[in-house]
Amino acid sequence: MRLNPRLIETISTWVMVFGIVALCQPWIFFLHLYGVVIIIVGLVGFIVFSHIPSPEPRDEKRLVDG
């Protein structure tokens, strides 16, 4: 099973949002301390997987004829 790059791109976006929330919250020091790192991990994932094209849909007729 191959992972869809668009799914990982969406997950990376949510990781960036979580990093912003972690950076702005005052209750858990660990999340506040590593909020920027979480944002950067999400950003790198987004940049990498946004440049990978989505897989082409399989053409069942071509597989039968071919």
Residue pairs with C-beta under 8 A, 6 or more apart in sequence:
2 55
4 54
4 55
5 49
5 50
5 52
5 53
5 54
6 49
6 54
8 45
8 49
9 45
9 46
9 49
9 50
11 45
12 42
12 43
12 45
12 46
12 49
13 42
13 46
14 42
15 38
15 41
15 42
15 45
16 38
16 39
16 42
16 43
16 46
17 42
18 38
18 42
19 35
19 36
19 37
19 38
19 39
19 40
19 41
19 42
20 35
20 39
22 28
22 31
22 32
22 34
22 35
22 38
23 31
23 32
23 35
23 36
23 38
23 39
24 35
25 31
25 32
26 32
31 38
